[in-house]
Amino acid sequence: VYSFSSKELINQINNNFENVKNILKLYLQNPNDKNIHDLRKSIRRLDAAYYAIPKKFRKNKTIKNYVNLGKDLFKSNTKVRDYDVFLKKLDNHNHPNKKNNDLKTKGTTIIRLS
């Protein structure tokens, strides 16, 4: 088991802040599937790093506010991501080589097209 020093954890948080900032810029320029995925992934990593640092550092208002903004962005982006997945499934369904009329997700039929 490897334990991290407070300094290493703070450095990781700083790296995650920069990563979120850079990916957010890419996302705002081009909100495609990859950038949405990368943004959500970077926010999850920031959140995980935030909870790994000692509580005394988590009380820092700047860090706390930034992480909370990331969580809000993640939540609002969840609906966008869900719609993108749904639209992609609809688009795949309309492909002429598609053999059945069911739109499925994880083995469960969510829409039957007739």
C-alpha positions as CSV (number, residue, x, y, z in Angstrom):
1,V,0.0,0.0,0.0
2,Y,1.4,3.3,-1.1
3,S,0.5,6.4,0.9
4,F,0.7,9.9,-0.6
5,S,2.1,12.9,1.1
6,S,-0.1,16.0,1.4
7,K,2.2,17.8,-1.0
8,E,1.8,15.0,-3.6
9,L,-2.0,15.1,-3.2
10,I,-2.1,18.9,-3.6
11,N,0.1,18.6,-6.7
12,Q,-2.4,16.0,-8.1
13,I,-5.3,18.4,-7.4
14,N,-3.4,21.2,-9.2
15,N,-2.8,18.9,-12.2
16,N,-6.5,17.9,-12.2
17,F,-7.5,21.6,-12.1
18,E,-5.4,22.3,-15.1
19,N,-6.7,19.2,-16.9
20,V,-10.3,20.2,-16.4
21,K,-9.5,23.8,-17.5
22,N,-7.8,22.6,-20.7
23,I,-10.4,20.0,-21.6
24,L,-13.2,22.5,-20.9
25,K,-11.6,24.8,-23.5
26,L,-11.6,22.0,-26.0
27,Y,-15.2,21.1,-25.1
28,L,-16.4,24.7,-25.5
29,Q,-14.7,24.9,-29.0
30,N,-16.1,21.6,-30.1
31,P,-18.7,19.7,-27.9
32,N,-18.3,16.4,-29.6
33,D,-18.6,12.9,-28.0
34,K,-14.9,12.6,-27.2
35,N,-14.7,16.0,-25.6
36,I,-17.8,15.4,-23.5
37,H,-16.4,12.1,-22.4
38,D,-13.0,13.6,-21.6
39,L,-14.6,16.5,-19.7
40,R,-16.7,14.2,-17.6
41,K,-13.7,11.9,-16.9
42,S,-11.5,14.9,-15.8
43,I,-14.2,16.1,-13.5
44,R,-14.5,12.7,-11.9
45,R,-10.8,12.6,-11.4
46,L,-10.8,16.0,-9.8
47,D,-13.5,15.0,-7.5
48,A,-11.7,11.8,-6.5
49,A,-8.5,13.8,-5.8
50,Y,-10.4,16.3,-3.8
51,Y,-11.7,13.7,-1.4
52,A,-8.3,12.1,-1.1
53,I,-6.7,15.3,0.3
54,P,-6.8,15.9,4.1
55,K,-9.9,17.7,5.3
56,K,-8.0,20.8,6.3
57,F,-7.2,21.4,2.6
58,R,-10.7,20.6,1.5
59,K,-12.0,23.5,3.6
60,N,-10.2,26.0,1.3
61,K,-13.0,28.0,-0.3
62,T,-11.4,28.3,-3.7
63,I,-10.7,24.6,-4.0
64,K,-14.2,23.8,-2.7
65,N,-16.0,26.2,-5.0
66,Y,-14.0,25.0,-8.0
67,V,-14.9,21.3,-7.3
68,N,-18.5,22.2,-6.7
69,L,-18.6,24.0,-10.1
70,G,-17.2,20.9,-11.7
71,K,-19.9,18.8,-10.1
72,D,-22.6,21.2,-11.3
73,L,-21.1,21.0,-14.8
74,F,-20.9,17.2,-14.6
75,K,-24.6,17.0,-13.6
76,S,-25.8,19.3,-16.4
77,N,-23.6,17.5,-18.8
78,T,-25.1,14.2,-17.8
79,K,-28.3,15.0,-19.7
80,V,-26.4,16.1,-22.7
81,R,-24.5,12.9,-22.7
82,D,-27.6,10.8,-22.3
83,Y,-29.3,12.6,-25.2
84,D,-26.2,12.0,-27.4
85,V,-26.2,8.3,-26.6
86,F,-30.0,8.1,-27.3
87,L,-29.7,10.0,-30.6
88,K,-26.8,7.8,-31.6
89,K,-28.9,4.7,-30.9
90,L,-31.7,6.1,-33.0
91,D,-29.3,6.9,-35.8
92,N,-27.9,3.4,-35.7
93,H,-31.5,2.0,-35.7
94,N,-32.2,3.9,-38.9
95,H,-29.3,2.3,-40.7
96,P,-30.6,0.2,-43.6
97,N,-28.6,-2.9,-42.5
98,K,-30.2,-2.9,-39.1
99,K,-32.2,-6.2,-38.7
100,N,-34.6,-5.6,-35.8
101,N,-36.9,-2.8,-34.8
102,D,-36.0,-2.6,-31.2
103,L,-33.8,0.1,-29.7
104,K,-32.0,-1.6,-26.9
105,T,-29.7,-0.5,-24.1
106,K,-27.9,-3.1,-21.9
107,G,-30.3,-5.8,-23.0
108,T,-33.5,-3.9,-22.2
109,T,-35.8,-2.7,-24.9
110,I,-36.5,1.0,-24.2
111,I,-38.4,1.7,-27.4
112,R,-40.1,-0.5,-29.9
113,L,-40.3,1.1,-33.3
114,S,-43.0,-0.2,-35.7
